[in-house]
């Protein structure tokens, strides 16, 4: 029998959605899950994102304590990396990719093993 997962505290679901439901967030988490990167490296790894939007999303992820911004000197560089909280959230990305691989050719919403 189906039992909703969010009956205890629906606000937890909305909090998670507020963070990951924002366009480009998953792309940024995915890029940073491969290690610390400079702004330009993140920008190059995400096709179609503008520099302004990337900057806004990074600031938002810093505000949510998912991304850490570090300024290195000599030469001056700004490095972005996932915090432990951000890394924990990014662990679901491979699951989403596996889901897409499994169902990418399915337009009915059913798994081929369901027949």
C-alpha positions as CSV (number, residue, x, y, z in Angstrom):
1,X,0.0,0.0,0.0
2,X,1.2,3.5,-0.9
3,X,2.1,5.7,2.0
4,X,3.3,9.3,1.4
5,X,6.8,9.9,2.7
6,X,6.2,13.4,3.8
7,X,3.3,13.0,6.2
8,X,5.5,13.6,9.3
9,X,6.7,17.0,8.3
10,X,5.7,18.3,4.8
11,X,7.9,21.4,5.3
12,X,11.0,19.2,4.9
13,X,9.9,18.4,1.4
14,X,9.3,22.0,0.6
15,X,12.6,23.1,2.0
16,X,14.4,20.6,-0.2
17,X,12.4,21.5,-3.2
18,X,13.1,25.2,-2.7
19,X,16.8,24.5,-2.9
20,X,17.0,21.8,-5.6
21,X,14.0,22.9,-7.6
22,X,15.7,26.1,-8.7
23,X,16.9,26.0,-12.2
24,X,20.7,25.1,-12.6
25,X,21.1,24.1,-8.9
26,X,21.5,20.4,-9.8
27,X,24.0,21.2,-12.5
28,X,26.1,23.3,-10.1
29,X,26.0,20.6,-7.5
30,X,27.0,18.0,-10.1
31,X,29.9,20.2,-11.3
32,X,31.2,20.8,-7.8
33,X,30.7,17.2,-6.7
34,X,33.8,16.4,-8.9
35,X,35.9,18.7,-6.7
36,X,36.6,22.4,-6.0
37,X,36.4,24.7,-9.1
38,X,36.9,28.3,-10.1
39,X,33.9,30.3,-11.4
40,X,35.1,29.9,-15.0
41,X,35.4,26.2,-14.7
42,X,31.9,25.9,-13.4
43,X,30.7,28.2,-16.1
44,X,32.3,26.2,-18.8
45,X,30.9,22.9,-17.5
46,X,27.3,24.1,-17.7
47,X,26.1,24.8,-21.2
48,X,23.5,27.6,-21.6
49,X,23.9,29.2,-18.2
50,X,24.7,32.9,-18.1
51,X,27.5,34.3,-15.8
52,X,24.9,36.4,-14.0
53,X,22.6,33.4,-13.2
54,X,25.6,31.3,-12.2
55,X,26.7,34.0,-9.8
56,X,23.2,34.3,-8.3
57,X,22.9,30.6,-7.9
58,X,26.3,30.3,-6.2
59,X,25.4,33.0,-3.8
60,X,22.1,31.3,-3.0
61,X,23.9,28.0,-2.5
62,X,26.4,29.7,-0.2
63,X,23.4,31.2,1.8
64,X,22.0,27.7,2.2
65,X,25.4,26.5,3.4
66,X,25.7,24.0,0.4
67,X,28.7,25.8,-1.2
68,X,31.8,27.3,0.3
69,X,33.6,30.2,-1.4
70,X,37.3,30.6,-0.6
71,X,39.6,33.4,-1.7
72,X,43.2,32.3,-2.3
73,X,46.0,34.9,-2.6
74,X,49.0,35.1,-4.8
75,X,47.6,34.9,-7.4
76,X,44.2,35.8,-6.3
77,X,41.7,33.1,-7.0
78,X,38.2,32.3,-5.9
79,X,37.4,28.7,-5.4
80,X,34.0,27.1,-4.9
81,X,33.4,23.8,-3.3
82,X,30.7,21.8,-1.7
83,X,30.3,21.8,2.0
84,X,29.5,18.5,3.8
85,X,25.8,19.5,3.6
86,X,26.1,20.2,-0.1
87,X,28.0,16.9,-0.7
88,X,25.3,15.0,1.1
89,X,22.7,16.6,-1.1
90,X,24.6,15.9,-4.3
91,X,24.6,12.2,-3.5
92,X,21.2,11.9,-5.0
93,X,22.3,13.1,-8.5
94,X,23.6,9.6,-9.7
95,X,20.2,8.2,-8.7
96,X,18.4,10.7,-10.9
97,X,20.7,9.9,-13.7
98,X,20.1,6.2,-13.3
99,X,16.4,6.8,-13.2
100,X,16.6,8.7,-16.5
101,X,18.7,6.0,-18.1
102,X,16.2,3.4,-17.0
103,X,13.1,5.2,-18.2
104,X,14.4,7.5,-21.0
105,X,12.6,5.7,-23.8
106,X,9.4,5.0,-21.7
107,X,6.6,7.4,-22.6
108,X,3.9,5.4,-20.7
109,X,5.3,5.9,-17.2
110,X,5.8,2.2,-16.8
111,X,9.0,0.2,-16.3
112,X,9.5,-2.5,-19.0
113,X,9.8,-5.0,-16.1
114,X,6.2,-4.1,-15.0
115,X,4.6,-6.0,-17.9
